[in-house]
């Protein structure tokens, strides 16, 4: 059995198509098919259900894919350890992150790269569901996601900060003397929010339900940048995680206001696989995260934005 054959099988399970899997592995389709047939011969069992095209994996094939992912991950961990023995930590660290955490991610990656300049980072925007699946299938090495549900024995969680929510709105949409907005008041405004399949939006909907109201949502998008753009042109207000205040400029025609009654936060943290042998890259990332003060820095930024004075004239 060769590592390349396991790579072919994992790619086929991911792509669900022989030619796409071959392309992902940078081999020809016949070479990929031959490699998988050799696996079937070695284990004396059918791995792939075939007709005129790929129709899925057999039960034995699904079991073998799970083992293949683990074996390939262990090989990568071994490679990292041997490289480290020869010098600086190197390799590629793949990090998945929920969209609302992306602006805060540089607070983690920048000090990591300063300490380990030979490590290359790949950052992916993923839903919380995709993050847990990708960690389980070794498609990513670590993640930054909500800690709203138990992580299970296979995942180690390190809290980083609590996500807070603010109203971002045109100045004329609220009285100039008003310093905060209740969730019930926000529900009556023309809102643009994230789509309902996103966990952040589900948090917001549950909060509105807790105060017995439904928001007036007139535009939905899966892009936080699009939310900002529609507030910028004066058309809508939105409810935004405070992390994005690091990225977006609050113009003189916009204001940031805290949302109260109730005060809502969600825990966000670093997730890494909890298995042996431990990835040296993940271990190094956790060490950097342990030394961070992300929560304090983000809360300080929020206080700074909330101190904005009303416009005159």
C-alpha positions in Angstrom: 0.0 0.0 0.0 1.3 3.4 -1.0 0.5 6.8 0.5 -0.4 8.0 -3.0 -3.2 5.3 -3.1 -4.6 6.6 0.1 -4.5 10.2 -1.2 -6.4 9.0 -4.4 -9.1 7.5 -2.2 -9.5 10.5 0.0 -9.7 12.8 -3.0 -12.3 10.6 -4.6 -14.4 10.6 -1.4 -14.1 14.4 -1.3 -14.7 15.2 -5.0 -17.3 12.4 -5.7 -15.9 12.2 -9.3 -13.0 10.3 -10.8 -11.7 13.0 -13.1 -12.0 15.8 -10.5 -10.2 13.6 -8.0 -7.5 12.9 -10.5 -7.1 16.6 -11.2 -6.8 17.3 -7.5 -4.1 14.7 -7.1 -2.3 15.9 -10.3 -2.4 12.5 -12.0 -4.3 11.0 -14.9 -7.7 9.4 -14.3 -6.5 6.0 -15.3 -3.6 6.3 -12.8 -6.0 7.2 -10.0 -8.4 4.4 -10.9 -5.5 1.9 -11.0 -4.3 3.0 -7.6 -7.7 2.5 -6.1 -8.1 -1.0 -7.7 -4.7 -1.9 -6.2 -6.1 -1.0 -2.8 -9.2 -3.2 -3.4 -6.9 -6.0 -4.4 -4.7 -5.6 -1.3 -7.6 -5.5 1.1 -9.6 -8.1 -1.0 -12.8 -6.0 -0.8 -14.7 -3.6 -3.0 -14.1 0.0 -2.0 -15.9 1.9 -4.8 -19.4 1.3 -6.2 -19.1 1.6 -9.9 -21.3 1.7 -12.9 -20.7 4.1 -15.8 -19.5 6.6 -13.2 -18.7 6.9 -9.6 -21.7 6.0 -7.4 -20.2 6.3 -4.0 -18.2 4.2 -1.6 -19.1 0.9 -0.1 -19.3 0.5 3.7 -15.8 -0.9 3.6 -14.7 2.0 1.5 -16.1 4.5 4.0 -14.2 2.8 6.8 -11.0 2.8 4.7 -11.4 6.5 3.9 -11.6 7.3 7.6 -8.4 5.4 8.3 -6.7 6.9 5.2 -7.4 10.4 6.5 -5.9 9.6 9.8 -2.8 7.9 8.3 -2.1 10.8 6.0 -2.5 13.2 8.9 -0.1 11.2 11.0 2.4 11.2 8.1 2.1 15.0 8.0 2.7 15.2 11.7 5.8 13.0 11.4 7.1 15.1 8.5 6.7 18.3 10.6 8.6 16.7 13.5 11.5 15.5 11.3 11.7 18.9 9.7 11.8 20.6 13.1 14.6 18.3 14.2 16.6 19.7 11.3 15.9 23.3 12.1 13.0 25.8 12.4 9.4 24.7 12.4 8.1 24.7 8.8 5.2 23.4 6.7 1.7 24.5 6.0 -0.9 25.2 8.6 -4.5 25.2 7.4 -6.9 27.2 9.5 -10.7 27.4 9.0 -12.6 30.3 10.4 -16.2 31.3 10.6 -16.8 34.5 8.6 -17.5 36.7 11.7 -14.1 35.8 13.1 -12.0 36.5 10.0 -11.2 40.2 10.9 -9.8 39.1 14.3 -7.8 36.2 12.9 -4.7 38.4 12.1 -4.4 39.0 15.9 -3.5 35.2 16.1 -1.7 34.7 12.8 0.6 37.7 12.9 2.4 36.8 16.2 2.4 33.1 15.0 4.2 34.0 11.8 6.6 36.3 13.6 7.6 33.4 15.9 7.6 30.8 13.1 8.5 32.6 9.8 9.0 29.3 7.9 5.4 28.2 8.3 3.0 29.0 5.5 -0.6 29.6 6.5 -3.8 28.8 4.5 -6.9 30.6 5.9 -10.4 29.4 4.8 -13.8 30.9 5.4 -16.1 28.1 6.5 -19.4 27.6 8.3 -19.3 26.2 11.8 -20.8 22.9 10.4 -18.1 22.7 7.7 -15.4 23.4 10.3 -16.4 20.5 12.4 -16.6 18.2 9.4 -13.3 19.4 8.0 -11.5 18.9 11.3 -12.9 15.4 11.5 -11.8 14.6 8.0 -8.3 16.3 8.4 -9.0 18.8 5.7 -7.9 21.6 8.0 -5.5 21.5 10.9 -7.2 24.0 13.2 -10.2 26.4 13.3 -11.6 29.5 15.0 -15.3 29.0 15.6 -18.2 29.3 18.0 -18.0 27.3 21.2 -21.8 27.1 21.5 -21.9 23.3 21.5 -19.7 20.6 23.1 -16.7 19.9 21.0 -16.5 16.2 21.8 -13.5 14.1 22.9 -11.8 14.5 19.5 -11.5 18.3 19.6 -9.7 20.5 22.1 -11.1 24.0 22.5 -9.3 27.2 23.7 -11.6 30.3 24.3 -10.3 33.4 22.6 -13.0 36.1 23.0 -16.7 36.7 23.3 -18.4 37.9 20.1 -20.5 41.0 20.9 -23.2 42.6 18.7 -23.7 46.2 17.7 -26.1 48.1 15.5 -24.5 49.8 12.5 -26.9 52.4 11.1 -27.2 55.7 9.3 -27.0 58.6 11.7 -30.5 59.8 10.9 -32.1 56.5 11.8 -31.8 57.0 15.5 -32.2 60.1 17.8 -28.8 61.9 18.2 -29.1 61.7 22.0 -29.8 58.0 22.1 -26.8 56.0 23.3 -28.0 52.4 22.9 -30.7 50.4 21.1 -32.8 47.6 22.4 -33.3 44.5 20.3 -37.0 45.3 20.1 -36.2 48.8 18.7 -33.8 47.3 16.3 -36.4 44.9 15.0 -38.5 47.8 13.7 -35.7 49.2 11.5 -35.1 48.4 7.9 -32.5 45.6 8.4 -30.1 43.8 6.2 -28.8 40.6 7.9 -26.9 37.5 7.1 -28.9 34.6 5.6 -30.7 32.1 7.8 -28.3 29.2 7.2 -25.5 31.1 8.9 -25.1 30.4 12.6 -24.6 34.1 13.4 -28.0 34.9 12.0 -29.5 32.0 14.0 -28.1 33.6 17.2 -29.8 36.9 16.2 -33.1 35.3 15.4 -33.2 33.5 18.8 -32.5 36.8 20.5 -35.4 38.5 18.7 -37.6 35.6 19.7 -36.6 36.0 23.3 -38.1 39.5 23.3 -41.2 38.4 21.4 -40.5 40.2 18.2 -39.6 39.5 14.6 -37.1 41.7 12.8 -38.0 43.7 9.7 -35.5 42.0 7.4 -35.6 43.4 3.8 -32.3 42.2 2.5 -30.3 39.0 3.2 -26.8 38.1 2.1 -24.0 35.7 3.1 -21.5 38.5 2.8 -20.7 40.8 5.7 -19.1 43.2 3.3 -22.4 43.5 1.5 -24.1 44.4 4.8 -21.6 47.2 5.4 -22.1 48.5 1.8 -25.9 48.8 2.2 -25.5 50.7 5.5 -22.9 52.9 4.0 -25.2 54.1 1.3 -27.9 54.9 3.9 -30.4 52.3 2.8 -30.4 49.9 5.8 -29.2 49.2 9.3 -27.5 46.0 10.3 -26.5 44.0 13.3 -22.8 43.2 13.1 -20.3 41.3 15.3 -17.9 43.8 16.9 -14.9 42.0 15.3 -15.7 43.6 12.0 -15.1 47.1 13.5 -11.4 46.2 13.0 -12.0 46.1 9.2 -14.7 48.6 8.4 -14.3 52.3 8.6 -17.3 53.9 10.4 -17.9 57.0 8.3 -19.3 60.3 9.5 -22.7 59.2 8.1 -22.9 56.1 10.2 -22.9 55.3 13.9 -22.2 52.2 16.0 -24.6 51.6 19.0 -24.6 48.8 21.6 -27.6 46.5 21.6 -29.2 46.0 25.0 -32.1 44.3 26.6 -30.8 41.7 26.5 -27.0 41.9 26.4 -25.9 39.0 24.1 -22.5 37.4 23.5 -21.2 34.2 22.0 -17.9 32.5 22.9 -15.4 32.1 20.1 -12.4 29.9 20.4 -9.5 28.0 18.8 -10.3 24.3 17.9 -7.6 21.8 17.3 -7.7 18.0 17.0 -7.2 16.2 20.3 -5.2 13.1 19.3 -1.7 11.7 19.4 0.7 12.2 17.9 -0.1 15.9 18.2 0.7 18.2 15.2 3.7 20.4 16.1 2.2 23.2 14.0 -1.0 23.0 16.1 0.9 22.8 19.3 2.8 26.0 18.3 -0.5 27.7 17.4 -2.0 26.8 20.7 1.1 28.2 22.5 0.7 31.5 20.7 -3.0 31.6 21.4 -2.4 31.1 25.1 -0.4 34.3 25.2 -2.9 36.5 23.4 -5.2 39.1 24.8 -7.7 39.1 21.9 -10.7 39.7 24.1 -9.3 42.8 25.8 -8.1 44.3 22.5 -11.4 43.7 20.8 -13.4 45.1 23.7 -11.1 48.2 23.8 -11.7 48.7 20.0 -15.5 48.5 20.6 -15.3 51.1 23.4 -13.4 53.4 21.1 -16.0 53.1 18.3 -18.8 53.6 20.8 -17.3 56.9 22.0 -18.0 58.5 18.6 -19.7 61.8 19.1 -22.9 62.8 17.4 -22.4 65.0 14.3 -23.2 68.6 14.5 -25.1 70.6 11.9 
